[in-house]
Amino acid sequence: MKVSNIIKYYIILSIIAAASLWSGADILAQANNPAPKRVLAIFVFKKGMPGPYRFEESLRAVLAANSSYPIELDVEYADQSRFPEKRYLSKIIDLYRYKYGKQKIDLVLAMGDESVDLMLEYGEKLFGDIPMVLITADRKTLPRNRLKPKMVSMEWGFDFGKTGALIQELLPKIKNLFVVSGASLTDRKFKDLAVEALAEFDGR
């Protein structure tokens, strides 16, 4: 399956998971009066990176093609990977409160561990009790008791084991495999998962 298709499939599951939290009255109202729904996606990354750009591109395509009612998408690039300081965090919170405090948001997607932590701590204060999908590198590290009633957690879904097997198949004479990672919380979790999954290639 192509990467773009995997991303689209994953995002569709996220939307479905969040929609399952809506009440029956909300669903009936949507069917009778398909008013626009508003989705806010918060990425941990900085704007302009190739990966997040493709995520946003696929997300917009999926929301436009797989919905029976119009969906308005707002995307925020929190850039928390580069600026983890509490002072910067407080400014992000103020910005989101200013931009979205008086607007109706139907769903929040928080993508990246730092953004997930932000929503766990400040999500209810910023957006009330609207449904949220929290997407982390490793769901096992997210305690269930931290999730609020209308929050669901999901994983990015990278398969490092299959990536290693593909590398070995395409480059059978390869001697060494390196994992290059950033320093953010999300990057470090991905690195740990990659090292764990690729350990099976030791000695080959």
PyMOL CGO cylinders between C-alpha atoms (Angstrom):
from pymol import cmd
from pymol.cgo import CYLINDER

trace = [
    CYLINDER, 0.00, 0.00, 0.00, 1.35, 3.45, -0.91, 0.3, 1, 1, 1, 1, 1, 1,
    CYLINDER, 1.35, 3.45, -0.91, 2.35, 5.79, 1.91, 0.3, 1, 1, 1, 1, 1, 1,
    CYLINDER, 2.35, 5.79, 1.91, -0.27, 8.35, 0.83, 0.3, 1, 1, 1, 1, 1, 1,
    CYLINDER, -0.27, 8.35, 0.83, -3.00, 5.68, 0.99, 0.3, 1, 1, 1, 1, 1, 1,
    CYLINDER, -3.00, 5.68, 0.99, -1.82, 4.58, 4.43, 0.3, 1, 1, 1, 1, 1, 1,
    CYLINDER, -1.82, 4.58, 4.43, -1.99, 8.18, 5.65, 0.3, 1, 1, 1, 1, 1, 1,
    CYLINDER, -1.99, 8.18, 5.65, -5.50, 8.62, 4.23, 0.3, 1, 1, 1, 1, 1, 1,
    CYLINDER, -5.50, 8.62, 4.23, -6.72, 5.35, 5.74, 0.3, 1, 1, 1, 1, 1, 1,
    CYLINDER, -6.72, 5.35, 5.74, -5.26, 6.31, 9.10, 0.3, 1, 1, 1, 1, 1, 1,
    CYLINDER, -5.26, 6.31, 9.10, -6.88, 9.75, 9.07, 0.3, 1, 1, 1, 1, 1, 1,
    CYLINDER, -6.88, 9.75, 9.07, -10.26, 8.27, 8.12, 0.3, 1, 1, 1, 1, 1, 1,
    CYLINDER, -10.26, 8.27, 8.12, -10.02, 5.97, 11.15, 0.3, 1, 1, 1, 1, 1, 1,
    CYLINDER, -10.02, 5.97, 11.15, -9.23, 8.98, 13.32, 0.3, 1, 1, 1, 1, 1, 1,
    CYLINDER, -9.23, 8.98, 13.32, -12.30, 10.86, 12.10, 0.3, 1, 1, 1, 1, 1, 1,
    CYLINDER, -12.30, 10.86, 12.10, -14.50, 7.79, 12.56, 0.3, 1, 1, 1, 1, 1, 1,
    CYLINDER, -14.50, 7.79, 12.56, -13.16, 7.23, 16.07, 0.3, 1, 1, 1, 1, 1, 1,
    CYLINDER, -13.16, 7.23, 16.07, -13.95, 10.81, 17.05, 0.3, 1, 1, 1, 1, 1, 1,
    CYLINDER, -13.95, 10.81, 17.05, -17.35, 10.75, 15.39, 0.3, 1, 1, 1, 1, 1, 1,
    CYLINDER, -17.35, 10.75, 15.39, -18.27, 7.72, 17.50, 0.3, 1, 1, 1, 1, 1, 1,
    CYLINDER, -18.27, 7.72, 17.50, -18.13, 10.02, 20.52, 0.3, 1, 1, 1, 1, 1, 1,
    CYLINDER, -18.13, 10.02, 20.52, -20.85, 12.32, 19.19, 0.3, 1, 1, 1, 1, 1, 1,
    CYLINDER, -20.85, 12.32, 19.19, -24.32, 11.89, 20.62, 0.3, 1, 1, 1, 1, 1, 1,
    CYLINDER, -24.32, 11.89, 20.62, -27.20, 10.38, 18.65, 0.3, 1, 1, 1, 1, 1, 1,
    CYLINDER, -27.20, 10.38, 18.65, -28.92, 13.77, 18.54, 0.3, 1, 1, 1, 1, 1, 1,
    CYLINDER, -28.92, 13.77, 18.54, -25.82, 15.30, 16.96, 0.3, 1, 1, 1, 1, 1, 1,
    CYLINDER, -25.82, 15.30, 16.96, -25.66, 12.57, 14.31, 0.3, 1, 1, 1, 1, 1, 1,
    CYLINDER, -25.66, 12.57, 14.31, -29.38, 12.97, 13.49, 0.3, 1, 1, 1, 1, 1, 1,
    CYLINDER, -29.38, 12.97, 13.49, -28.98, 16.73, 13.21, 0.3, 1, 1, 1, 1, 1, 1,
    CYLINDER, -28.98, 16.73, 13.21, -26.04, 16.25, 10.85, 0.3, 1, 1, 1, 1, 1, 1,
    CYLINDER, -26.04, 16.25, 10.85, -28.13, 13.98, 8.62, 0.3, 1, 1, 1, 1, 1, 1,
    CYLINDER, -28.13, 13.98, 8.62, -31.08, 16.40, 8.45, 0.3, 1, 1, 1, 1, 1, 1,
    CYLINDER, -31.08, 16.40, 8.45, -29.07, 19.59, 8.21, 0.3, 1, 1, 1, 1, 1, 1,
    CYLINDER, -29.07, 19.59, 8.21, -25.56, 19.06, 6.85, 0.3, 1, 1, 1, 1, 1, 1,
    CYLINDER, -25.56, 19.06, 6.85, -24.06, 22.24, 8.28, 0.3, 1, 1, 1, 1, 1, 1,
    CYLINDER, -24.06, 22.24, 8.28, -20.29, 22.63, 7.89, 0.3, 1, 1, 1, 1, 1, 1,
    CYLINDER, -20.29, 22.63, 7.89, -18.19, 20.89, 10.52, 0.3, 1, 1, 1, 1, 1, 1,
    CYLINDER, -18.19, 20.89, 10.52, -14.93, 22.40, 11.67, 0.3, 1, 1, 1, 1, 1, 1,
    CYLINDER, -14.93, 22.40, 11.67, -11.82, 20.33, 12.36, 0.3, 1, 1, 1, 1, 1, 1,
    CYLINDER, -11.82, 20.33, 12.36, -8.71, 21.75, 13.99, 0.3, 1, 1, 1, 1, 1, 1,
    CYLINDER, -8.71, 21.75, 13.99, -5.47, 19.80, 13.43, 0.3, 1, 1, 1, 1, 1, 1,
    CYLINDER, -5.47, 19.80, 13.43, -2.51, 20.68, 15.64, 0.3, 1, 1, 1, 1, 1, 1,
    CYLINDER, -2.51, 20.68, 15.64, 0.87, 19.39, 14.43, 0.3, 1, 1, 1, 1, 1, 1,
    CYLINDER, 0.87, 19.39, 14.43, 3.86, 19.32, 16.73, 0.3, 1, 1, 1, 1, 1, 1,
    CYLINDER, 3.86, 19.32, 16.73, 6.16, 20.17, 13.80, 0.3, 1, 1, 1, 1, 1, 1,
    CYLINDER, 6.16, 20.17, 13.80, 7.17, 23.46, 12.22, 0.3, 1, 1, 1, 1, 1, 1,
    CYLINDER, 7.17, 23.46, 12.22, 5.46, 24.50, 9.01, 0.3, 1, 1, 1, 1, 1, 1,
    CYLINDER, 5.46, 24.50, 9.01, 7.19, 23.71, 5.73, 0.3, 1, 1, 1, 1, 1, 1,
    CYLINDER, 7.19, 23.71, 5.73, 8.59, 20.25, 6.54, 0.3, 1, 1, 1, 1, 1, 1,
    CYLINDER, 8.59, 20.25, 6.54, 7.87, 17.67, 3.79, 0.3, 1, 1, 1, 1, 1, 1,
    CYLINDER, 7.87, 17.67, 3.79, 6.27, 15.04, 6.05, 0.3, 1, 1, 1, 1, 1, 1,
    CYLINDER, 6.27, 15.04, 6.05, 3.74, 17.30, 7.79, 0.3, 1, 1, 1, 1, 1, 1,
    CYLINDER, 3.74, 17.30, 7.79, 2.95, 18.94, 4.44, 0.3, 1, 1, 1, 1, 1, 1,
    CYLINDER, 2.95, 18.94, 4.44, 1.96, 15.54, 3.01, 0.3, 1, 1, 1, 1, 1, 1,
    CYLINDER, 1.96, 15.54, 3.01, -0.10, 14.78, 6.12, 0.3, 1, 1, 1, 1, 1, 1,
    CYLINDER, -0.10, 14.78, 6.12, -2.01, 18.04, 5.73, 0.3, 1, 1, 1, 1, 1, 1,
    CYLINDER, -2.01, 18.04, 5.73, -2.42, 17.49, 1.98, 0.3, 1, 1, 1, 1, 1, 1,
    CYLINDER, -2.42, 17.49, 1.98, -3.84, 13.98, 2.50, 0.3, 1, 1, 1, 1, 1, 1,
    CYLINDER, -3.84, 13.98, 2.50, -6.02, 15.13, 5.38, 0.3, 1, 1, 1, 1, 1, 1,
    CYLINDER, -6.02, 15.13, 5.38, -7.64, 17.83, 3.24, 0.3, 1, 1, 1, 1, 1, 1,
    CYLINDER, -7.64, 17.83, 3.24, -8.19, 15.36, 0.40, 0.3, 1, 1, 1, 1, 1, 1,
    CYLINDER, -8.19, 15.36, 0.40, -9.80, 12.78, 2.69, 0.3, 1, 1, 1, 1, 1, 1,
    CYLINDER, -9.80, 12.78, 2.69, -12.09, 15.26, 4.40, 0.3, 1, 1, 1, 1, 1, 1,
    CYLINDER, -12.09, 15.26, 4.40, -13.23, 16.61, 1.03, 0.3, 1, 1, 1, 1, 1, 1,
    CYLINDER, -13.23, 16.61, 1.03, -13.85, 13.19, -0.53, 0.3, 1, 1, 1, 1, 1, 1,
    CYLINDER, -13.85, 13.19, -0.53, -15.20, 11.07, 2.33, 0.3, 1, 1, 1, 1, 1, 1,
    CYLINDER, -15.20, 11.07, 2.33, -17.80, 13.26, 3.98, 0.3, 1, 1, 1, 1, 1, 1,
    CYLINDER, -17.80, 13.26, 3.98, -21.50, 13.74, 3.35, 0.3, 1, 1, 1, 1, 1, 1,
    CYLINDER, -21.50, 13.74, 3.35, -21.31, 17.29, 4.72, 0.3, 1, 1, 1, 1, 1, 1,
    CYLINDER, -21.31, 17.29, 4.72, -18.81, 20.13, 4.22, 0.3, 1, 1, 1, 1, 1, 1,
    CYLINDER, -18.81, 20.13, 4.22, -15.80, 20.23, 6.55, 0.3, 1, 1, 1, 1, 1, 1,
    CYLINDER, -15.80, 20.23, 6.55, -13.66, 23.27, 7.26, 0.3, 1, 1, 1, 1, 1, 1,
    CYLINDER, -13.66, 23.27, 7.26, -10.09, 22.41, 8.26, 0.3, 1, 1, 1, 1, 1, 1,
    CYLINDER, -10.09, 22.41, 8.26, -7.81, 24.64, 10.30, 0.3, 1, 1, 1, 1, 1, 1,
    CYLINDER, -7.81, 24.64, 10.30, -4.18, 23.55, 10.72, 0.3, 1, 1, 1, 1, 1, 1,
    CYLINDER, -4.18, 23.55, 10.72, -1.81, 24.84, 13.36, 0.3, 1, 1, 1, 1, 1, 1,
    CYLINDER, -1.81, 24.84, 13.36, 1.92, 24.03, 13.32, 0.3, 1, 1, 1, 1, 1, 1,
    CYLINDER, 1.92, 24.03, 13.32, 2.83, 24.36, 16.99, 0.3, 1, 1, 1, 1, 1, 1,
    CYLINDER, 2.83, 24.36, 16.99, 6.59, 23.97, 16.33, 0.3, 1, 1, 1, 1, 1, 1,
    CYLINDER, 6.59, 23.97, 16.33, 7.00, 22.52, 19.83, 0.3, 1, 1, 1, 1, 1, 1,
    CYLINDER, 7.00, 22.52, 19.83, 9.87, 20.34, 18.68, 0.3, 1, 1, 1, 1, 1, 1,
    CYLINDER, 9.87, 20.34, 18.68, 12.07, 23.42, 18.36, 0.3, 1, 1, 1, 1, 1, 1,
    CYLINDER, 12.07, 23.42, 18.36, 10.58, 25.45, 21.21, 0.3, 1, 1, 1, 1, 1, 1,
    CYLINDER, 10.58, 25.45, 21.21, 9.76, 23.22, 24.21, 0.3, 1, 1, 1, 1, 1, 1,
    CYLINDER, 9.76, 23.22, 24.21, 10.11, 26.04, 26.75, 0.3, 1, 1, 1, 1, 1, 1,
    CYLINDER, 10.11, 26.04, 26.75, 7.18, 26.80, 29.09, 0.3, 1, 1, 1, 1, 1, 1,
    CYLINDER, 7.18, 26.80, 29.09, 7.24, 30.46, 28.06, 0.3, 1, 1, 1, 1, 1, 1,
    CYLINDER, 7.24, 30.46, 28.06, 6.66, 29.50, 24.44, 0.3, 1, 1, 1, 1, 1, 1,
    CYLINDER, 6.66, 29.50, 24.44, 3.97, 27.02, 25.49, 0.3, 1, 1, 1, 1, 1, 1,
    CYLINDER, 3.97, 27.02, 25.49, 2.03, 29.74, 27.31, 0.3, 1, 1, 1, 1, 1, 1,
    CYLINDER, 2.03, 29.74, 27.31, 2.12, 31.89, 24.17, 0.3, 1, 1, 1, 1, 1, 1,
    CYLINDER, 2.12, 31.89, 24.17, 0.73, 29.02, 22.08, 0.3, 1, 1, 1, 1, 1, 1,
    CYLINDER, 0.73, 29.02, 22.08, -2.12, 28.59, 24.55, 0.3, 1, 1, 1, 1, 1, 1,
    CYLINDER, -2.12, 28.59, 24.55, -2.88, 32.32, 24.41, 0.3, 1, 1, 1, 1, 1, 1,
    CYLINDER, -2.88, 32.32, 24.41, -2.80, 32.21, 20.61, 0.3, 1, 1, 1, 1, 1, 1,
    CYLINDER, -2.80, 32.21, 20.61, -5.24, 29.29, 20.39, 0.3, 1, 1, 1, 1, 1, 1,
    CYLINDER, -5.24, 29.29, 20.39, -7.53, 30.89, 22.93, 0.3, 1, 1, 1, 1, 1, 1,
    CYLINDER, -7.53, 30.89, 22.93, -7.53, 34.13, 20.91, 0.3, 1, 1, 1, 1, 1, 1,
    CYLINDER, -7.53, 34.13, 20.91, -8.08, 32.42, 17.53, 0.3, 1, 1, 1, 1, 1, 1,
    CYLINDER, -8.08, 32.42, 17.53, -10.59, 29.72, 18.49, 0.3, 1, 1, 1, 1, 1, 1,
    CYLINDER, -10.59, 29.72, 18.49, -12.07, 30.77, 21.83, 0.3, 1, 1, 1, 1, 1, 1,
    CYLINDER, -12.07, 30.77, 21.83, -15.23, 32.22, 20.23, 0.3, 1, 1, 1, 1, 1, 1,
    CYLINDER, -15.23, 32.22, 20.23, -15.50, 29.76, 17.37, 0.3, 1, 1, 1, 1, 1, 1,
    CYLINDER, -15.50, 29.76, 17.37, -17.26, 26.41, 17.31, 0.3, 1, 1, 1, 1, 1, 1,
    CYLINDER, -17.26, 26.41, 17.31, -14.83, 23.54, 16.79, 0.3, 1, 1, 1, 1, 1, 1,
    CYLINDER, -14.83, 23.54, 16.79, -16.29, 20.05, 16.23, 0.3, 1, 1, 1, 1, 1, 1,
    CYLINDER, -16.29, 20.05, 16.23, -13.12, 17.98, 16.41, 0.3, 1, 1, 1, 1, 1, 1,
    CYLINDER, -13.12, 17.98, 16.41, -9.48, 18.46, 17.42, 0.3, 1, 1, 1, 1, 1, 1,
    CYLINDER, -9.48, 18.46, 17.42, -6.68, 16.27, 16.07, 0.3, 1, 1, 1, 1, 1, 1,
    CYLINDER, -6.68, 16.27, 16.07, -3.47, 16.57, 18.09, 0.3, 1, 1, 1, 1, 1, 1,
    CYLINDER, -3.47, 16.57, 18.09, -0.58, 14.99, 16.18, 0.3, 1, 1, 1, 1, 1, 1,
    CYLINDER, -0.58, 14.99, 16.18, 2.69, 14.44, 18.05, 0.3, 1, 1, 1, 1, 1, 1,
    CYLINDER, 2.69, 14.44, 18.05, 3.47, 13.71, 21.69, 0.3, 1, 1, 1, 1, 1, 1,
    CYLINDER, 3.47, 13.71, 21.69, 4.11, 17.33, 22.68, 0.3, 1, 1, 1, 1, 1, 1,
    CYLINDER, 4.11, 17.33, 22.68, 0.81, 18.44, 21.13, 0.3, 1, 1, 1, 1, 1, 1,
    CYLINDER, 0.81, 18.44, 21.13, -0.97, 15.56, 22.85, 0.3, 1, 1, 1, 1, 1, 1,
    CYLINDER, -0.97, 15.56, 22.85, 0.47, 16.61, 26.21, 0.3, 1, 1, 1, 1, 1, 1,
    CYLINDER, 0.47, 16.61, 26.21, -0.71, 20.15, 25.46, 0.3, 1, 1, 1, 1, 1, 1,
    CYLINDER, -0.71, 20.15, 25.46, -4.29, 18.96, 24.88, 0.3, 1, 1, 1, 1, 1, 1,
    CYLINDER, -4.29, 18.96, 24.88, -4.25, 16.66, 27.92, 0.3, 1, 1, 1, 1, 1, 1,
    CYLINDER, -4.25, 16.66, 27.92, -3.34, 19.58, 30.14, 0.3, 1, 1, 1, 1, 1, 1,
    CYLINDER, -3.34, 19.58, 30.14, -5.13, 22.51, 28.50, 0.3, 1, 1, 1, 1, 1, 1,
    CYLINDER, -5.13, 22.51, 28.50, -7.58, 20.97, 26.00, 0.3, 1, 1, 1, 1, 1, 1,
    CYLINDER, -7.58, 20.97, 26.00, -10.71, 21.31, 28.14, 0.3, 1, 1, 1, 1, 1, 1,
    CYLINDER, -10.71, 21.31, 28.14, -9.86, 24.89, 29.08, 0.3, 1, 1, 1, 1, 1, 1,
    CYLINDER, -9.86, 24.89, 29.08, -9.32, 25.82, 25.44, 0.3, 1, 1, 1, 1, 1, 1,
    CYLINDER, -9.32, 25.82, 25.44, -12.06, 23.84, 23.68, 0.3, 1, 1, 1, 1, 1, 1,
    CYLINDER, -12.06, 23.84, 23.68, -14.45, 22.53, 26.35, 0.3, 1, 1, 1, 1, 1, 1,
    CYLINDER, -14.45, 22.53, 26.35, -15.66, 18.94, 26.00, 0.3, 1, 1, 1, 1, 1, 1,
    CYLINDER, -15.66, 18.94, 26.00, -15.50, 18.56, 22.21, 0.3, 1, 1, 1, 1, 1, 1,
    CYLINDER, -15.50, 18.56, 22.21, -14.12, 15.25, 20.85, 0.3, 1, 1, 1, 1, 1, 1,
    CYLINDER, -14.12, 15.25, 20.85, -10.36, 14.97, 20.48, 0.3, 1, 1, 1, 1, 1, 1,
    CYLINDER, -10.36, 14.97, 20.48, -8.17, 12.42, 18.73, 0.3, 1, 1, 1, 1, 1, 1,
    CYLINDER, -8.17, 12.42, 18.73, -4.69, 12.25, 20.26, 0.3, 1, 1, 1, 1, 1, 1,
    CYLINDER, -4.69, 12.25, 20.26, -2.06, 10.73, 17.99, 0.3, 1, 1, 1, 1, 1, 1,
    CYLINDER, -2.06, 10.73, 17.99, 1.21, 9.68, 19.63, 0.3, 1, 1, 1, 1, 1, 1,
    CYLINDER, 1.21, 9.68, 19.63, 4.31, 7.73, 18.64, 0.3, 1, 1, 1, 1, 1, 1,
    CYLINDER, 4.31, 7.73, 18.64, 3.60, 5.01, 21.22, 0.3, 1, 1, 1, 1, 1, 1,
    CYLINDER, 3.60, 5.01, 21.22, 0.16, 4.72, 22.81, 0.3, 1, 1, 1, 1, 1, 1,
    CYLINDER, 0.16, 4.72, 22.81, 1.52, 2.42, 25.55, 0.3, 1, 1, 1, 1, 1, 1,
    CYLINDER, 1.52, 2.42, 25.55, 3.28, 5.40, 27.12, 0.3, 1, 1, 1, 1, 1, 1,
    CYLINDER, 3.28, 5.40, 27.12, 0.01, 7.35, 27.40, 0.3, 1, 1, 1, 1, 1, 1,
    CYLINDER, 0.01, 7.35, 27.40, -1.72, 6.42, 30.70, 0.3, 1, 1, 1, 1, 1, 1,
    CYLINDER, -1.72, 6.42, 30.70, -5.42, 5.70, 30.19, 0.3, 1, 1, 1, 1, 1, 1,
    CYLINDER, -5.42, 5.70, 30.19, -6.35, 7.70, 33.29, 0.3, 1, 1, 1, 1, 1, 1,
    CYLINDER, -6.35, 7.70, 33.29, -5.11, 10.88, 31.60, 0.3, 1, 1, 1, 1, 1, 1,
    CYLINDER, -5.11, 10.88, 31.60, -7.72, 10.64, 28.85, 0.3, 1, 1, 1, 1, 1, 1,
    CYLINDER, -7.72, 10.64, 28.85, -10.87, 12.69, 29.31, 0.3, 1, 1, 1, 1, 1, 1,
    CYLINDER, -10.87, 12.69, 29.31, -14.31, 11.19, 28.42, 0.3, 1, 1, 1, 1, 1, 1,
    CYLINDER, -14.31, 11.19, 28.42, -14.35, 12.54, 24.85, 0.3, 1, 1, 1, 1, 1, 1,
    CYLINDER, -14.35, 12.54, 24.85, -10.72, 11.77, 24.04, 0.3, 1, 1, 1, 1, 1, 1,
    CYLINDER, -10.72, 11.77, 24.04, -9.45, 8.78, 22.06, 0.3, 1, 1, 1, 1, 1, 1,
    CYLINDER, -9.45, 8.78, 22.06, -5.79, 7.90, 21.52, 0.3, 1, 1, 1, 1, 1, 1,
    CYLINDER, -5.79, 7.90, 21.52, -4.17, 6.45, 18.41, 0.3, 1, 1, 1, 1, 1, 1,
    CYLINDER, -4.17, 6.45, 18.41, -0.64, 5.74, 17.17, 0.3, 1, 1, 1, 1, 1, 1,
    CYLINDER, -0.64, 5.74, 17.17, 1.10, 7.06, 14.08, 0.3, 1, 1, 1, 1, 1, 1,
    CYLINDER, 1.10, 7.06, 14.08, 1.36, 3.50, 12.82, 0.3, 1, 1, 1, 1, 1, 1,
    CYLINDER, 1.36, 3.50, 12.82, 4.90, 3.27, 11.44, 0.3, 1, 1, 1, 1, 1, 1,
    CYLINDER, 4.90, 3.27, 11.44, 6.18, -0.28, 10.98, 0.3, 1, 1, 1, 1, 1, 1,
    CYLINDER, 6.18, -0.28, 10.98, 9.94, -0.14, 11.50, 0.3, 1, 1, 1, 1, 1, 1,
    CYLINDER, 9.94, -0.14, 11.50, 10.28, -3.93, 11.30, 0.3, 1, 1, 1, 1, 1, 1,
    CYLINDER, 10.28, -3.93, 11.30, 8.89, -4.01, 7.76, 0.3, 1, 1, 1, 1, 1, 1,
    CYLINDER, 8.89, -4.01, 7.76, 11.07, -1.03, 6.86, 0.3, 1, 1, 1, 1, 1, 1,
    CYLINDER, 11.07, -1.03, 6.86, 14.14, -2.96, 8.02, 0.3, 1, 1, 1, 1, 1, 1,
    CYLINDER, 14.14, -2.96, 8.02, 13.07, -6.03, 6.05, 0.3, 1, 1, 1, 1, 1, 1,
    CYLINDER, 13.07, -6.03, 6.05, 12.56, -3.90, 2.93, 0.3, 1, 1, 1, 1, 1, 1,
    CYLINDER, 12.56, -3.90, 2.93, 16.02, -2.36, 3.32, 0.3, 1, 1, 1, 1, 1, 1,
    CYLINDER, 16.02, -2.36, 3.32, 17.54, -5.82, 3.61, 0.3, 1, 1, 1, 1, 1, 1,
    CYLINDER, 17.54, -5.82, 3.61, 15.64, -7.01, 0.54, 0.3, 1, 1, 1, 1, 1, 1,
    CYLINDER, 15.64, -7.01, 0.54, 16.64, -4.02, -1.60, 0.3, 1, 1, 1, 1, 1, 1,
    CYLINDER, 16.64, -4.02, -1.60, 20.20, -3.82, -0.27, 0.3, 1, 1, 1, 1, 1, 1,
    CYLINDER, 20.20, -3.82, -0.27, 21.20, -7.40, 0.63, 0.3, 1, 1, 1, 1, 1, 1,
    CYLINDER, 21.20, -7.40, 0.63, 24.90, -6.51, 1.03, 0.3, 1, 1, 1, 1, 1, 1,
    CYLINDER, 24.90, -6.51, 1.03, 24.28, -3.78, 3.56, 0.3, 1, 1, 1, 1, 1, 1,
    CYLINDER, 24.28, -3.78, 3.56, 26.45, -4.07, 6.70, 0.3, 1, 1, 1, 1, 1, 1,
    CYLINDER, 26.45, -4.07, 6.70, 25.14, -1.41, 9.07, 0.3, 1, 1, 1, 1, 1, 1,
    CYLINDER, 25.14, -1.41, 9.07, 21.80, 0.26, 9.76, 0.3, 1, 1, 1, 1, 1, 1,
    CYLINDER, 21.80, 0.26, 9.76, 21.65, 3.62, 11.52, 0.3, 1, 1, 1, 1, 1, 1,
    CYLINDER, 21.65, 3.62, 11.52, 18.73, 5.41, 13.16, 0.3, 1, 1, 1, 1, 1, 1,
    CYLINDER, 18.73, 5.41, 13.16, 18.91, 9.20, 12.84, 0.3, 1, 1, 1, 1, 1, 1,
    CYLINDER, 18.91, 9.20, 12.84, 16.58, 11.08, 15.16, 0.3, 1, 1, 1, 1, 1, 1,
    CYLINDER, 16.58, 11.08, 15.16, 15.77, 14.56, 16.36, 0.3, 1, 1, 1, 1, 1, 1,
    CYLINDER, 15.77, 14.56, 16.36, 15.81, 15.64, 20.00, 0.3, 1, 1, 1, 1, 1, 1,
    CYLINDER, 15.81, 15.64, 20.00, 12.09, 16.29, 20.57, 0.3, 1, 1, 1, 1, 1, 1,
    CYLINDER, 12.09, 16.29, 20.57, 9.88, 14.02, 22.68, 0.3, 1, 1, 1, 1, 1, 1,
    CYLINDER, 9.88, 14.02, 22.68, 8.15, 12.66, 19.58, 0.3, 1, 1, 1, 1, 1, 1,
    CYLINDER, 8.15, 12.66, 19.58, 11.48, 12.03, 17.83, 0.3, 1, 1, 1, 1, 1, 1,
    CYLINDER, 11.48, 12.03, 17.83, 12.96, 10.24, 20.85, 0.3, 1, 1, 1, 1, 1, 1,
    CYLINDER, 12.96, 10.24, 20.85, 9.93, 7.95, 21.11, 0.3, 1, 1, 1, 1, 1, 1,
    CYLINDER, 9.93, 7.95, 21.11, 10.16, 7.10, 17.41, 0.3, 1, 1, 1, 1, 1, 1,
    CYLINDER, 10.16, 7.10, 17.41, 13.86, 6.38, 17.87, 0.3, 1, 1, 1, 1, 1, 1,
    CYLINDER, 13.86, 6.38, 17.87, 13.20, 4.00, 20.78, 0.3, 1, 1, 1, 1, 1, 1,
    CYLINDER, 13.20, 4.00, 20.78, 10.52, 2.18, 18.78, 0.3, 1, 1, 1, 1, 1, 1,
    CYLINDER, 10.52, 2.18, 18.78, 12.82, 1.93, 15.75, 0.3, 1, 1, 1, 1, 1, 1,
    CYLINDER, 12.82, 1.93, 15.75, 15.76, 0.59, 17.77, 0.3, 1, 1, 1, 1, 1, 1,
    CYLINDER, 15.76, 0.59, 17.77, 13.50, -1.97, 19.47, 0.3, 1, 1, 1, 1, 1, 1,
    CYLINDER, 13.50, -1.97, 19.47, 11.96, -3.15, 16.19, 0.3, 1, 1, 1, 1, 1, 1,
    CYLINDER, 11.96, -3.15, 16.19, 15.28, -3.29, 14.33, 0.3, 1, 1, 1, 1, 1, 1,
    CYLINDER, 15.28, -3.29, 14.33, 17.03, -5.27, 17.08, 0.3, 1, 1, 1, 1, 1, 1,
    CYLINDER, 17.03, -5.27, 17.08, 15.95, -8.45, 15.28, 0.3, 1, 1, 1, 1, 1, 1,
    CYLINDER, 15.95, -8.45, 15.28, 18.45, -7.60, 12.54, 0.3, 1, 1, 1, 1, 1, 1,
    CYLINDER, 18.45, -7.60, 12.54, 21.42, -7.80, 14.91, 0.3, 1, 1, 1, 1, 1, 1,
    CYLINDER, 21.42, -7.80, 14.91, 24.03, -10.22, 13.61, 0.3, 1, 1, 1, 1, 1, 1,
    CYLINDER, 24.03, -10.22, 13.61, 22.61, -10.45, 10.10, 0.3, 1, 1, 1, 1, 1, 1,
]
cmd.load_cgo(trace, "trace")
